[in-house]
Amino acid sequence: MLRTISSILSRREWGLIRFNSVLQNIFLLFFIGLSLQLYSVSFISTVFLFLLLGFSGTAYGYLINDYADLDLDRRAGKPNVFINMQRSWASVIVIAIFMITILLGLAFIDRPGFIAIFIVWLFIATFYSLPPIRFKERGAVGLLVTILAEYLLPMVLALVVFGAFEHLGAWILVIYITLRGISAEIGHQMRDREYDEVGGATTLATRVGHKPLAFWYGISLEAGLLGLGLTLCVFIFSIPSITILKYTIQSIWLLAVIYVALLPLTFGRAYFRLKQGDWVDPYNESAKNAERDALQFIHITYPTIGISLFLALILSLFFWPNLIFVFFLILVHQLFRPKLWLNAYPFNRFLVQFK
């Protein structure tokens, strides 16, 4: 049993944690807390409860996909969490995670609109992989559905849960997060294309081939950079200034300065390299094979860790119990490990100079 739980949690190199869309984009929740001044223990508990819902929903989506693709993955030699498990036990696990997700969702049924969006989320997460609909083999529709299930709908649920559905700035962040999702899912399909061809899965990548998808991958990556810039503009105009020793400081400008410094190293680079036939993949899910460069930093590390941690620190200045978010991010991203810092951009570039 412990081995089964471990294999589920470690699927896709601990993807339930590393690539959970709610955790990846937790800066949305912190932004809502700051802009609406939700400085309370109730906000803290709601954030963690919503995170649990996000983890459970992500686990359900991953597991139902592995369950539906078990035979295809066996033929293709592709990793599958149920590869050495009987179908009956696999069914029990999938149903159990589904029920846990529903139970966690019940905590938010008093929010107007939550039930309808929650049902749609579960429906498309289920039939993305399961017949008779099996969205994943319907080309561009399949790609759209997985972006909805993994990125857009969870973020819309967040707006509903935290009372920010009519917050224009929050919707701009949702658009940016959706752009991140488009890039992540196109990159994922491109990496899985050869496996899917062997297994007989007709995804968008197997239908159109590498080159057309590489073009759209480049476009989505550049759009994501622009979305990040727009997000930082929203921060500047929406997040309150902090006061230290009677001095008022708009600390968000620090995030903007880092973004501007990174733009010459990143903007347009992915598009033109992909157009020339080079392989550029900042959203590579592999912890071992991902290239730790400026592109990976601005698309993954900076928003997921840097911005989230910065906003958590600002939250703690207004309400000190919010420090729990800082400690949580340090723990979940293992920021206490010196090796992680040394292998990350830009520190890895400095170390190369001394070798």
Secondary structure as the mmCIF struct_conf table of DSSP 4:
data_model
#
loop_
_struct_conf.conf_type_id
_struct_conf.id
_struct_conf.beg_label_comp_id
_struct_conf.beg_label_asym_id
_struct_conf.beg_label_seq_id
_struct_conf.end_label_comp_id
_struct_conf.end_label_asym_id
_struct_conf.end_label_seq_id
HELX_RH_AL_P HELX_RH_AL_P1 LEU A 2 LEU A 9
TURN_TY1_P TURN_TY1_P1 SER A 10 SER A 10
HELX_RH_AL_P HELX_RH_AL_P2 ARG A 11 ARG A 18
TURN_TY1_P TURN_TY1_P2 PHE A 19 PHE A 19
HELX_RH_AL_P HELX_RH_AL_P3 SER A 21 GLN A 24
TURN_TY1_P TURN_TY1_P3 ASN A 25 ILE A 26
HELX_RH_AL_P HELX_RH_AL_P4 PHE A 27 SER A 35
TURN_TY1_P TURN_TY1_P4 LEU A 36 GLN A 37
BEND BEND1 SER A 40 SER A 40
HELX_RH_AL_P HELX_RH_AL_P5 VAL A 41 ALA A 68
TURN_TY1_P TURN_TY1_P5 ASP A 69 ASP A 69
HELX_RH_AL_P HELX_RH_AL_P6 LEU A 70 ALA A 76
TURN_TY1_P TURN_TY1_P6 GLY A 77 GLY A 77
TURN_TY1_P TURN_TY1_P7 VAL A 81 ASN A 84
BEND BEND2 MET A 85 MET A 85
HELX_RH_AL_P HELX_RH_AL_P7 ARG A 87 GLY A 105
HELX_RH_3T_P HELX_RH_3T_P1 LEU A 106 PHE A 108
TURN_TY1_P TURN_TY1_P8 ILE A 109 ASP A 110
BEND BEND3 ARG A 111 ARG A 111
TURN_TY1_P TURN_TY1_P9 PRO A 112 GLY A 113
HELX_RH_AL_P HELX_RH_AL_P8 PHE A 114 PHE A 127
TURN_TY1_P TURN_TY1_P10 TYR A 128 SER A 129
BEND BEND4 LEU A 130 LEU A 130
TURN_TY1_P TURN_TY1_P11 PRO A 131 ILE A 133
HELX_RH_3T_P HELX_RH_3T_P2 PHE A 135 GLU A 137
BEND BEND5 ARG A 138 ARG A 138
TURN_TY1_P TURN_TY1_P12 GLY A 139 GLY A 139
HELX_RH_AL_P HELX_RH_AL_P9 ALA A 140 ILE A 147
HELX_RH_PI_P HELX_RH_PI_P1 LEU A 148 LEU A 152
HELX_RH_AL_P HELX_RH_AL_P10 LEU A 153 VAL A 161
TURN_TY1_P TURN_TY1_P13 PHE A 162 GLY A 163
TURN_TY1_P TURN_TY1_P14 PHE A 165 GLU A 166
HELX_RH_AL_P HELX_RH_AL_P11 LEU A 168 GLY A 199
TURN_TY1_P TURN_TY1_P15 GLY A 200 GLY A 200
HELX_RH_AL_P HELX_RH_AL_P12 LEU A 204 VAL A 208
HELX_RH_AL_P HELX_RH_AL_P13 HIS A 210 SER A 238
BEND BEND6 ILE A 239 ILE A 239
HELX_LH_PP_P HELX_LH_PP_P1 PRO A 240 SER A 241
STRN STRN1 ILE A 242 ILE A 244
TURN_TY1_P TURN_TY1_P16 LEU A 245 LYS A 246
STRN STRN2 TYR A 247 ILE A 249
TURN_TY1_P TURN_TY1_P17 SER A 251 SER A 251
HELX_RH_AL_P HELX_RH_AL_P14 ILE A 252 THR A 266
TURN_TY1_P TURN_TY1_P18 PHE A 267 GLY A 268
HELX_RH_AL_P HELX_RH_AL_P15 ARG A 269 LYS A 275
TURN_TY1_P TURN_TY1_P19 GLN A 276 GLY A 277
TURN_TY1_P TURN_TY1_P20 PRO A 282 TYR A 283
TURN_TY1_P TURN_TY1_P21 ALA A 287 ASN A 289
BEND BEND7 ASP A 293 ASP A 293
HELX_RH_AL_P HELX_RH_AL_P16 ALA A 294 GLN A 296
HELX_RH_PI_P HELX_RH_PI_P2 PHE A 297 ILE A 307
HELX_RH_AL_P HELX_RH_AL_P17 SER A 308 PHE A 318
BEND BEND8 PHE A 319 PHE A 319
HELX_RH_3T_P HELX_RH_3T_P3 TRP A 320 ASN A 322
HELX_RH_AL_P HELX_RH_AL_P18 LEU A 323 VAL A 332
TURN_TY1_P TURN_TY1_P22 HIS A 333 PHE A 336
HELX_RH_AL_P HELX_RH_AL_P19 PRO A 338 ASN A 343
BEND BEND9 ALA A 344 ALA A 344
TURN_TY1_P TURN_TY1_P23 TYR A 345 PRO A 346
HELX_RH_AL_P HELX_RH_AL_P20 PHE A 347 GLN A 353
TURN_TY1_P TURN_TY1_P24 PHE A 354 PHE A 354
#
